[in-house]
Amino acid sequence: MERRPTLHDVAREAQVSAKTVSRVLNGEGPVAAATRERVLAVVARLGFRPNLMARSIRTGGPDSTVGLVLPELGNPFFGALADGVEEAVRGRGLTVLLGCSGGDRAREAEVVGAFLARRTSALLVVPAGGGGTLAAAAGAGVPLVYLDRPGPGADCVVSSNRAGARAGVAHLAAAGLPAPDALVAGARTAAAAERAALALLALPEPPTALFASNVNAATGALLALGRSGRRDVALLSFDDLPLAEVLEPPLSAVAQDPALLGATAARLALARLDGDATPPRTETVATRLVLRPARP
């Protein structure tokens, strides 16, 4: 395996000191124009890339990264959210690092600790719960923004969940219907949602409509309806599914805008990095009801 060129390799080739190379790369201190050009030419020829993490540890300054902590990586919603964050910070020369909490508070604390140890510039977190993340970030002086779910004492960016859910349920049934506990089921995975939906459909008085609270729940409900051959039960998802319009029947949804959620959170974090010291605030991204009628 070919050895990576080092700063000392650049200094030797350019016939200058390592300190001069560092000044050129960091834009610190006076360097003659001819020397700067010679150093940059050697950097390009050798393909030298500075070790940003080592530099941040050495100087005590922040790294050029933004830590993004998600509960899962396979969910398309969180993939689009990460795209929004990355697009927003790219112009500032920042790189997004992904960490997965699995929805577990202890694991979230480990991931956050790892990001803080490398002096990441900001933290964006879809919280698993509790205030540990806030305390750790505040202690390190790192801007923190909670995404998708509210968190204590820090900036938050959320969807208009209540209004979106109200619009979705109103589309399925008349407002004011009772909501007995027997008709409410919780599930984190598609497999668990499928089992929950099958149990609901097996009730003596089964529901005539299902409202799925996220992509995993909608996927499980679709599997349950398909396996049981039930085409007489309406289904609406909170979060749109890929290929929802080609399903039979097409799936209606309350669509969020995860990319805008991510971009908005990144904008708040960048503002904090730029010195915004106003009190923590919550920004809400609108949802929209996407109706897909059955085909004739």
C-alpha positions as a Markdown table, in Angstrom:
| # | Residue | x | y | z |
|---|---|---|---|---|
| 1 | Met | 0.0 | 0.0 | 0.0 |
| 2 | Glu | 1.4 | 3.4 | -1.0 |
| 3 | Arg | 2.4 | 5.7 | 1.9 |
| 4 | Arg | 0.4 | 8.9 | 2.2 |
| 5 | Pro | 2.5 | 12.0 | 1.7 |
| 6 | Thr | 3.1 | 13.9 | 4.9 |
| 7 | Leu | 3.6 | 17.6 | 5.7 |
| 8 | His | 7.3 | 16.9 | 6.1 |
| 9 | Asp | 7.4 | 15.4 | 2.6 |
| 10 | Val | 5.9 | 18.6 | 1.2 |
| 11 | Ala | 8.5 | 20.7 | 3.1 |
| 12 | Arg | 11.4 | 18.6 | 1.8 |
| 13 | Glu | 10.2 | 18.8 | -1.8 |
| 14 | Ala | 9.5 | 22.5 | -1.6 |
| 15 | Gln | 12.8 | 23.2 | 0.2 |
| 16 | Val | 11.1 | 25.0 | 3.1 |
| 17 | Ser | 10.4 | 24.3 | 6.7 |
| 18 | Ala | 7.4 | 22.4 | 8.0 |
| 19 | Lys | 6.2 | 25.5 | 9.7 |
| 20 | Thr | 6.2 | 27.4 | 6.4 |
| 21 | Val | 4.1 | 24.7 | 4.8 |
| 22 | Ser | 1.7 | 24.9 | 7.8 |
| 23 | Arg | 1.4 | 28.7 | 7.3 |
| 24 | Val | 0.6 | 28.3 | 3.7 |
| 25 | Leu | -2.1 | 25.7 | 4.2 |
| 26 | Asn | -3.7 | 27.5 | 7.2 |
| 27 | Gly | -3.3 | 31.0 | 5.8 |
| 28 | Glu | -1.5 | 32.1 | 9.0 |
| 29 | Gly | 1.5 | 34.4 | 9.1 |
| 30 | Pro | 3.5 | 36.1 | 6.3 |
| 31 | Val | 4.8 | 33.9 | 3.4 |
| 32 | Ala | 6.4 | 35.2 | 0.2 |
| 33 | Ala | 4.2 | 34.8 | -2.9 |
| 34 | Ala | 6.8 | 32.8 | -4.7 |
| 35 | Thr | 7.2 | 30.4 | -1.7 |
| 36 | Arg | 3.5 | 30.0 | -1.4 |
| 37 | Glu | 3.2 | 29.1 | -5.1 |
| 38 | Arg | 6.0 | 26.6 | -4.8 |
| 39 | Val | 4.5 | 24.9 | -1.7 |
| 40 | Leu | 1.0 | 24.7 | -3.3 |
| 41 | Ala | 2.5 | 23.2 | -6.4 |
| 42 | Val | 4.2 | 20.5 | -4.4 |
| 43 | Val | 0.9 | 19.9 | -2.4 |
| 44 | Ala | -0.9 | 19.3 | -5.7 |
| 45 | Arg | 1.8 | 17.1 | -7.2 |
| 46 | Leu | 2.1 | 14.9 | -4.1 |
| 47 | Gly | -1.6 | 14.8 | -3.5 |
| 48 | Phe | -1.1 | 15.9 | 0.1 |
| 49 | Arg | -4.2 | 16.2 | 2.3 |
| 50 | Pro | -3.8 | 17.7 | 5.8 |
| 51 | Asn | -5.0 | 15.6 | 8.8 |
| 52 | Leu | -7.8 | 17.9 | 10.0 |
| 53 | Met | -8.5 | 15.9 | 13.1 |
| 54 | Ala | -4.9 | 16.0 | 14.3 |
| 55 | Arg | -4.8 | 19.7 | 13.6 |
| 56 | Ser | -7.9 | 20.4 | 15.7 |
| 57 | Ile | -6.5 | 18.3 | 18.6 |
| 58 | Arg | -3.2 | 20.2 | 18.4 |
| 59 | Thr | -4.7 | 23.6 | 18.2 |
| 60 | Gly | -7.7 | 23.0 | 20.5 |
| 61 | Gly | -10.0 | 24.5 | 17.9 |
| 62 | Pro | -13.2 | 22.9 | 16.3 |
| 63 | Asp | -12.9 | 20.3 | 13.6 |
| 64 | Ser | -14.3 | 21.0 | 10.1 |
| 65 | Thr | -17.1 | 18.5 | 10.7 |
| 66 | Val | -20.8 | 18.4 | 11.7 |
| 67 | Gly | -22.0 | 15.4 | 13.7 |
| 68 | Leu | -25.4 | 14.1 | 12.7 |
| 69 | Val | -27.0 | 11.5 | 15.0 |
| 70 | Leu | -29.9 | 9.4 | 13.5 |
| 71 | Pro | -31.9 | 6.6 | 15.1 |
| 72 | Glu | -31.5 | 4.5 | 12.0 |
| 73 | Leu | -29.7 | 4.6 | 8.7 |
| 74 | Gly | -31.9 | 2.5 | 6.5 |
| 75 | Asn | -35.0 | 4.7 | 6.7 |
| 76 | Pro | -35.4 | 6.8 | 3.5 |
| 77 | Phe | -36.7 | 9.7 | 5.6 |
| 78 | Phe | -33.5 | 10.0 | 7.5 |
| 79 | Gly | -31.5 | 9.6 | 4.3 |
| 80 | Ala | -33.2 | 12.6 | 2.8 |
| 81 | Leu | -32.8 | 14.5 | 6.0 |
| 82 | Ala | -29.0 | 13.8 | 5.9 |
| 83 | Asp | -28.9 | 15.1 | 2.3 |
| 84 | Gly | -30.5 | 18.3 | 3.4 |
| 85 | Val | -27.9 | 18.8 | 6.1 |
| 86 | Glu | -25.0 | 18.0 | 3.8 |
| 87 | Glu | -26.2 | 20.3 | 1.1 |
| 88 | Ala | -26.5 | 23.2 | 3.6 |
| 89 | Val | -23.1 | 22.9 | 5.2 |
| 90 | Arg | -21.1 | 22.0 | 2.1 |
| 91 | Gly | -20.7 | 25.7 | 1.1 |
| 92 | Arg | -19.0 | 26.4 | 4.5 |
| 93 | Gly | -16.3 | 23.7 | 3.9 |
| 94 | Leu | -17.9 | 21.4 | 6.5 |
| 95 | Thr | -18.2 | 17.7 | 6.2 |
| 96 | Val | -21.1 | 15.7 | 7.7 |
| 97 | Leu | -20.3 | 12.7 | 9.9 |
| 98 | Leu | -23.1 | 10.2 | 10.5 |
| 99 | Gly | -23.7 | 8.3 | 13.7 |
| 100 | Cys | -26.5 | 5.9 | 14.6 |
| 101 | Ser | -28.2 | 5.7 | 18.0 |
| 102 | Gly | -30.6 | 2.9 | 17.3 |
| 103 | Gly | -33.1 | 4.9 | 19.3 |
| 104 | Asp | -31.2 | 4.0 | 22.4 |
| 105 | Arg | -30.2 | 6.7 | 24.9 |
| 106 | Ala | -27.0 | 5.0 | 26.0 |
| 107 | Arg | -25.8 | 4.4 | 22.5 |
| 108 | Glu | -26.7 | 8.0 | 21.6 |
| 109 | Ala | -24.5 | 9.2 | 24.5 |
| 110 | Glu | -21.6 | 7.1 | 23.1 |
| 111 | Val | -22.0 | 8.5 | 19.6 |
| 112 | Val | -22.3 | 12.1 | 20.9 |
| 113 | Gly | -19.2 | 11.6 | 23.1 |
| 114 | Ala | -17.2 | 10.4 | 20.1 |
| 115 | Phe | -18.2 | 13.4 | 18.1 |
| 116 | Leu | -17.3 | 15.8 | 21.0 |
| 117 | Ala | -14.0 | 14.1 | 21.5 |
| 118 | Arg | -13.0 | 15.0 | 18.0 |
| 119 | Arg | -14.1 | 18.6 | 18.5 |
| 120 | Thr | -16.9 | 18.5 | 15.9 |
| 121 | Ser | -18.1 | 22.0 | 15.1 |
| 122 | Ala | -21.8 | 21.4 | 15.7 |
| 123 | Leu | -24.2 | 18.6 | 16.6 |
| 124 | Leu | -27.5 | 17.8 | 14.9 |
| 125 | Val | -29.5 | 15.0 | 16.7 |
| 126 | Val | -32.7 | 13.2 | 16.2 |
| 127 | Pro | -33.1 | 12.5 | 20.0 |
| 128 | Ala | -33.6 | 9.1 | 21.5 |
| 129 | Gly | -34.9 | 10.9 | 24.6 |
| 130 | Gly | -33.7 | 12.6 | 27.8 |
| 131 | Gly | -31.4 | 15.6 | 28.1 |
| 132 | Gly | -27.9 | 13.9 | 28.2 |
| 133 | Thr | -27.1 | 15.2 | 24.7 |
| 134 | Leu | -27.8 | 18.7 | 25.7 |
| 135 | Ala | -25.7 | 18.6 | 28.8 |
| 136 | Ala | -22.7 | 17.1 | 27.0 |
| 137 | Ala | -22.9 | 19.5 | 24.1 |
| 138 | Ala | -23.4 | 22.5 | 26.4 |
| 139 | Gly | -20.4 | 21.5 | 28.5 |
| 140 | Ala | -18.2 | 21.4 | 25.4 |
| 141 | Gly | -19.6 | 24.7 | 24.0 |
| 142 | Val | -20.8 | 23.0 | 20.8 |
| 143 | Pro | -24.0 | 24.2 | 19.0 |
| 144 | Leu | -26.8 | 21.6 | 19.2 |
| 145 | Val | -30.0 | 21.4 | 17.2 |
| 146 | Tyr | -32.6 | 18.7 | 17.7 |
| 147 | Leu | -34.3 | 17.4 | 14.6 |
| 148 | Asp | -37.7 | 15.8 | 13.9 |
| 149 | Arg | -38.4 | 15.5 | 17.7 |
| 150 | Pro | -38.2 | 18.3 | 20.2 |
| 151 | Gly | -35.5 | 18.3 | 22.9 |
| 152 | Pro | -34.9 | 20.4 | 26.0 |
| 153 | Gly | -33.1 | 23.7 | 26.0 |
| 154 | Ala | -31.7 | 23.8 | 22.5 |
| 155 | Asp | -32.8 | 24.8 | 19.0 |
| 156 | Cys | -35.3 | 22.4 | 17.5 |
| 157 | Val | -36.6 | 21.8 | 13.9 |
| 158 | Val | -39.8 | 19.7 | 13.7 |
| 159 | Ser | -42.6 | 19.0 | 11.2 |
| 160 | Ser | -46.1 | 20.2 | 11.8 |
| 161 | Asn | -46.9 | 16.8 | 13.2 |
| 162 | Arg | -50.2 | 17.7 | 15.0 |
| 163 | Ala | -51.7 | 19.5 | 12.0 |
| 164 | Gly | -50.6 | 16.9 | 9.6 |
| 165 | Ala | -52.0 | 14.0 | 11.6 |
| 166 | Arg | -55.2 | 15.9 | 12.1 |
| 167 | Ala | -55.6 | 16.4 | 8.4 |
| 168 | Gly | -54.8 | 12.8 | 7.7 |
| 169 | Val | -57.3 | 11.4 | 10.2 |
| 170 | Ala | -60.0 | 13.8 | 9.1 |
| 171 | His | -59.5 | 12.5 | 5.5 |
| 172 | Leu | -60.1 | 8.9 | 6.7 |
| 173 | Ala | -63.1 | 9.5 | 9.1 |
| 174 | Ala | -65.4 | 12.1 | 10.6 |
| 175 | Ala | -63.8 | 14.0 | 13.4 |
| 176 | Gly | -65.0 | 13.3 | 17.0 |
| 177 | Leu | -64.8 | 9.5 | 16.8 |
| 178 | Pro | -63.6 | 7.8 | 20.0 |
| 179 | Ala | -60.1 | 6.4 | 20.1 |
| 180 | Pro | -60.1 | 3.4 | 22.4 |
| 181 | Asp | -56.8 | 2.1 | 23.5 |
| 182 | Ala | -57.5 | -1.3 | 21.9 |
| 183 | Leu | -57.2 | 0.5 | 18.5 |
| 184 | Val | -53.8 | 2.0 | 19.2 |
| 185 | Ala | -50.6 | 0.0 | 18.7 |
| 186 | Gly | -46.9 | 0.9 | 18.9 |
| 187 | Ala | -44.2 | -0.6 | 16.7 |
| 188 | Arg | -40.7 | 0.5 | 15.7 |
| 189 | Thr | -40.0 | -1.9 | 12.9 |
| 190 | Ala | -41.9 | -2.9 | 9.8 |
| 191 | Ala | -42.2 | -6.5 | 11.1 |
| 192 | Ala | -43.6 | -5.3 | 14.4 |
| 193 | Ala | -46.0 | -3.1 | 12.6 |
| 194 | Glu | -47.2 | -6.0 | 10.5 |
| 195 | Arg | -47.9 | -8.0 | 13.6 |
| 196 | Ala | -49.7 | -5.1 | 15.2 |
| 197 | Ala | -51.9 | -4.5 | 12.1 |
| 198 | Leu | -52.8 | -8.2 | 11.9 |
| 199 | Ala | -53.9 | -8.1 | 15.5 |
| 200 | Leu | -56.0 | -5.0 | 14.9 |
| 201 | Leu | -57.6 | -6.6 | 11.9 |
| 202 | Ala | -58.4 | -9.7 | 14.0 |
| 203 | Leu | -60.4 | -7.8 | 16.6 |
| 204 | Pro | -64.2 | -8.6 | 16.9 |
| 205 | Glu | -64.9 | -5.1 | 15.6 |
| 206 | Pro | -61.8 | -4.4 | 13.5 |
| 207 | Pro | -61.0 | -0.9 | 12.2 |
| 208 | Thr | -62.1 | 0.2 | 8.8 |
| 209 | Ala | -59.1 | 2.5 | 8.4 |
| 210 | Leu | -55.5 | 2.5 | 9.5 |
| 211 | Phe | -53.3 | 5.5 | 10.2 |
| 212 | Ala | -49.6 | 4.6 | 10.1 |
| 213 | Ser | -47.4 | 7.1 | 12.0 |
| 214 | Asn | -44.2 | 6.6 | 9.9 |
| 215 | Val | -42.6 | 4.7 | 7.0 |
| 216 | Asn | -41.9 | 1.5 | 9.0 |
| 217 | Ala | -45.5 | 1.4 | 10.3 |
| 218 | Ala | -46.9 | 2.0 | 6.8 |
| 219 | Thr | -44.8 | -0.8 | 5.3 |
| 220 | Gly | -45.9 | -3.2 | 8.0 |
| 221 | Ala | -49.5 | -2.3 | 7.6 |
| 222 | Leu | -49.3 | -2.8 | 3.8 |
| 223 | Leu | -47.8 | -6.2 | 4.3 |
| 224 | Ala | -50.6 | -7.1 | 6.8 |
| 225 | Leu | -53.3 | -6.0 | 4.4 |
| 226 | Gly | -51.7 | -7.8 | 1.5 |
| 227 | Arg | -51.2 | -11.1 | 3.4 |
| 228 | Ser | -54.7 | -11.1 | 4.8 |
| 229 | Gly | -56.2 | -10.1 | 1.4 |
| 230 | Arg | -58.0 | -7.1 | 2.9 |
| 231 | Arg | -58.8 | -4.5 | 0.3 |
| 232 | Asp | -61.7 | -3.0 | 2.3 |
| 233 | Val | -59.5 | -1.2 | 4.8 |
| 234 | Ala | -58.3 | 2.3 | 4.1 |
| 235 | Leu | -54.7 | 3.1 | 4.9 |
| 236 | Leu | -52.9 | 6.5 | 5.2 |
| 237 | Ser | -49.3 | 7.0 | 6.1 |
| 238 | Phe | -47.6 | 9.8 | 8.0 |
| 239 | Asp | -44.5 | 10.1 | 5.8 |
| 240 | Asp | -44.7 | 9.3 | 2.1 |
| 241 | Leu | -43.4 | 6.0 | 0.8 |
| 242 | Pro | -41.2 | 5.5 | -2.2 |
| 243 | Leu | -43.3 | 4.1 | -5.1 |
| 244 | Ala | -46.5 | 4.8 | -3.1 |
| 245 | Glu | -48.3 | 6.0 | -6.2 |
| 246 | Val | -47.7 | 2.7 | -8.0 |
| 247 | Leu | -49.2 | 0.5 | -5.3 |
| 248 | Glu | -52.6 | -1.0 | -5.7 |
| 249 | Pro | -54.5 | 0.8 | -4.4 |
| 250 | Pro | -52.2 | 3.9 | -4.4 |
| 251 | Leu | -51.2 | 5.0 | -0.9 |
| 252 | Ser | -52.2 | 8.4 | 0.3 |
| 253 | Ala | -49.9 | 10.1 | 2.8 |
| 254 | Val | -49.2 | 13.1 | 5.0 |
| 255 | Ala | -45.9 | 14.1 | 3.4 |
| 256 | Gln | -43.1 | 15.7 | 5.4 |
| 257 | Asp | -40.1 | 17.5 | 3.8 |
| 258 | Pro | -37.1 | 15.8 | 5.5 |
| 259 | Ala | -34.5 | 17.5 | 3.3 |
| 260 | Leu | -35.9 | 20.9 | 4.4 |
| 261 | Leu | -35.9 | 19.7 | 8.0 |
| 262 | Gly | -32.2 | 18.9 | 7.6 |
| 263 | Ala | -31.3 | 22.2 | 5.8 |
| 264 | Thr | -33.2 | 24.3 | 8.4 |
| 265 | Ala | -31.4 | 22.6 | 11.3 |
| 266 | Ala | -28.0 | 23.1 | 9.5 |
| 267 | Arg | -28.9 | 26.8 | 9.0 |
| 268 | Leu | -29.6 | 27.2 | 12.7 |
| 269 | Ala | -26.3 | 25.5 | 13.7 |
| 270 | Leu | -24.3 | 27.7 | 11.3 |
| 271 | Ala | -26.0 | 30.8 | 12.7 |
| 272 | Arg | -24.9 | 29.7 | 16.2 |
| 273 | Leu | -21.3 | 29.1 | 14.9 |
| 274 | Asp | -21.4 | 32.7 | 13.5 |
| 275 | Gly | -22.2 | 34.0 | 17.0 |
| 276 | Asp | -26.0 | 34.0 | 17.3 |
| 277 | Ala | -26.7 | 34.0 | 21.0 |
| 278 | Thr | -30.4 | 34.5 | 21.0 |
| 279 | Pro | -32.6 | 32.1 | 23.2 |
| 280 | Pro | -33.2 | 28.6 | 21.8 |
| 281 | Arg | -36.1 | 28.5 | 19.3 |
| 282 | Thr | -38.2 | 25.9 | 17.5 |
| 283 | Glu | -38.8 | 26.1 | 13.7 |
| 284 | Thr | -41.7 | 24.1 | 12.2 |
| 285 | Val | -41.7 | 22.8 | 8.6 |
| 286 | Ala | -45.1 | 22.3 | 7.1 |
| 287 | Thr | -46.6 | 19.0 | 6.0 |
| 288 | Arg | -48.9 | 18.4 | 3.1 |
| 289 | Leu | -51.7 | 15.9 | 2.5 |
| 290 | Val | -51.0 | 13.8 | -0.7 |
| 291 | Leu | -54.2 | 12.1 | -1.8 |
| 292 | Arg | -54.0 | 9.3 | -4.3 |
| 293 | Pro | -57.4 | 8.0 | -5.3 |
| 294 | Ala | -58.0 | 4.4 | -6.3 |
| 295 | Arg | -57.7 | 3.7 | -10.0 |
| 296 | Pro | -60.9 | 3.0 | -11.9 |
